[in-house]
């Protein structure tokens, strides 16, 4: 009987540990279907965790990558995104979480800037403190859209920039 109780407690501890160290895929660009979903090409030229990555380059940089996301508690954790760069263009990009407040007329969001200054793979990480606000967002737990953009606040990307985006995950 003691062995059974010990086994049950051990299983519960392992399950609770796994739940607390959870990773959640927010946006996945690693399949061929990502091309149709985001109206951008996918590529098998540079891959990290899947067979494909979303290729964001040239004049396509003027397009926002808009991803509906599940509403979750994004307050305590880190967003992680692996990106491969072939050219360190020093272009300015934004990682935007839309958390629209119905009491305000404009779009409300949280945003974090990142500059393309590297070559090869880089893991970009954003925690709550990295974000600035635009408007009056309704809270990280009400975020329902992720937007990757290069034209926020009047920025203009350099068209020789070539980014391959793997996926976006949230780690508790």
N, C-alpha and C positions, 0 to 999 in steps of 0.2 A: 504494500500500500504506500509506504514512504517513497519507493522508487517511482510510482505513478505520479504522486504529488510533486516530487522533484522534477520529473519530466514535464509536467504541465506548467510548472512555474518557469522552467528553463525556456520552454517554447514561448510563453507569454513575454518574457524578458527580451528574447530575440526579436519577436514581432514588434514590441514597443520600440526597441532600438532602431530597427529598420524604418519604422514609421517616422521617427524623429529625425533621421538622417535622409529624409526623402528628397528625391529629385523629381521634378515635374517638367515634361516637355511642353513649353509654351507655344513654340512655332517650329515646325519641322520642314526643312528645305532639302532633305536628303533623298527624296524619291522623284521619279520622273514626273509625277502628277503636279509637283510644285510649279512647273512651267505654266501649266494652264491656270492654276489657282492664282498666281501672282503676275501673270502676263509678262514674265521675264524668262530668258533661257535658263535651262539647267545645264550643268557640265559635269562630265566624269573626269575632266582634266585635273582637278584638285578636289580631293575628297578627304574627309576626316572620320565621320562615324557612319556614313552610309555609302550608297553607290553614286550619289550625285550631290552637287551643291548648287545653290542659286547664284547665277553669275550676274553681277550688278556692275555694268561698265558702260563707257561711251555715253551716248545720248540717253540711254536707259537710266542713267543716274538722275535724270530730271523726273523720273517716275518715283512716287513713294511706294514702298512695300507695305501694304496694309493687311494686317492679320487679325481677324477676330480671335479673341482669346477667352478662355473660361474665367468667370469671376471667381477669384480665390483670395485668400488673405496673403497679399504680397508685401505685407509690412515687415516681416522678420525673415530675411533671407537675402540671397544675392541672385541677380539675373546674370547668366553666363552665356556668351555667344562667341563661337570660334569663327574667325574670319581670316581668309588668306588674301594677301595683297601682293600684286606683282609690281607695283610702282608706288613708292612713298611720295604721294602728291601733296601731302599736308592739307588735303581737303577736309572740311568740317562736315561731320554728319551728326544726326541726332537719333537717339533711341527714345521714342515717345510712347508713353502709356496714357491713353485717353480714359479719363474718368469724369465723364460729363456731369455737370451739376445742372439739374433741370431748372434751377432758380436763376441761372445766368443765360444771357442770349448767345454768347459765343461758345466755341469748343473749349473745354477745360481739360488740362492735361498736366502730367509730370514729364519732364524731358531731361536727358543727360546728353552732353556733347561728347563726341570722340573724334579725334583727328587721325587721319590716315598717314602715319609717319613711319611705318614699318614695312618690312618685306617678309614674305612667308606667312606661316600661321601665327596667330596671336589670339589669346583668350581675352576677350573684353569682359569685365565684370562691373556690374552696377548694383550698389546697395542703396537703401533708402536715402542715405545722406548725399549721394551723388546727384540726386534729381533736384531740379528747380521747378517751380510751378508757373503755369501759364493760365491766367484766369483764376477760377476758384474751384479746383478739382474736388470731387466728392469722396476722395479717400482711395488709398491703394487697393482696398478690398472691393472697390466698385470699378476698377479698371476692366474694360471689356474689349479694348482694341490696342494692338501694338502697331506702331508705325515706324519704319526706318526711313529716314528722309535726309535729303541733302540741301533742300531749299528753305529750311526753317529760318525765320528771321533774315531773309534776304541773301543767304549764302548761295554761291554759285560753285558747283563742283568742277574740277578739272576733268575733262572728258577722257584723258589718258589713264585715269584711275580705273583699276580693274579689281573688284572685290568678289571673292567666292565665299558665300555665307553657308555655314553648316546647319546649325539649329540653335534655337534659343531655349535654354532650360532655366528653371528656378530651383535653387537649392536652399532648403531650410537650414 
